[in-house]
Amino acid sequence: MRALGIALGVLMLITGAIWTFQGLGYLKGSAMTDQSVWAIIGPLLAGLGVALLIVALRRQE
């Protein structure tokens, strides 16, 4: 379960970063480009990913 938490946390962090950059208009070529909702959802997802990573890395197996 620890490896699953780490993998999911990293995936959430990367996805959140991509969504943030698309929402802010730094990554072009998507319907999400320059949409402020993704500039809000992205950091929230990335923050949850960081929290999941912290919990997973502190977990004893």
C-alpha positions in Angstrom: 0.0 0.0 0.0 2.9 2.3 0.6 4.1 2.1 -3.0 0.6 2.7 -4.2 0.3 5.9 -2.1 3.7 7.2 -3.3 2.8 6.5 -7.0 -0.6 8.1 -6.6 0.8 11.1 -4.8 3.5 11.7 -7.5 0.8 11.3 -10.2 -1.5 13.9 -8.5 1.4 16.3 -8.0 2.5 16.1 -11.7 -1.1 16.4 -13.0 -1.8 19.3 -10.7 1.3 21.1 -11.9 0.3 20.6 -15.5 -3.3 21.8 -14.9 -1.9 24.9 -13.1 0.4 25.8 -16.0 -2.4 25.2 -18.5 -4.8 27.3 -16.5 -2.3 30.1 -16.3 -1.6 29.9 -20.0 2.0 28.7 -19.9 1.2 25.4 -21.7 -0.6 26.0 -24.9 -2.6 23.7 -27.2 -5.5 22.6 -24.9 -9.0 23.6 -24.2 -7.8 24.1 -20.7 -5.4 26.9 -21.7 -6.1 30.3 -20.1 -9.1 28.8 -18.1 -8.9 30.2 -14.6 -10.8 27.2 -13.1 -7.7 25.0 -13.9 -5.4 27.5 -12.3 -7.4 26.9 -9.1 -8.0 23.1 -9.3 -4.4 22.4 -10.3 -2.7 23.7 -7.1 -5.4 22.0 -5.0 -4.7 18.6 -6.6 -1.0 19.2 -6.3 -1.3 20.0 -2.6 -3.3 16.9 -2.0 -0.7 14.9 -3.9 2.0 16.3 -1.6 -0.1 15.5 1.5 -0.5 11.9 0.2 3.2 11.6 -0.4 4.0 12.7 3.1 1.6 10.3 4.6 2.8 7.4 2.4 6.5 8.1 3.1 5.9 8.2 6.8 3.9 5.0 6.8 5.7 2.0 8.3 5.5 -1.4 6.6 
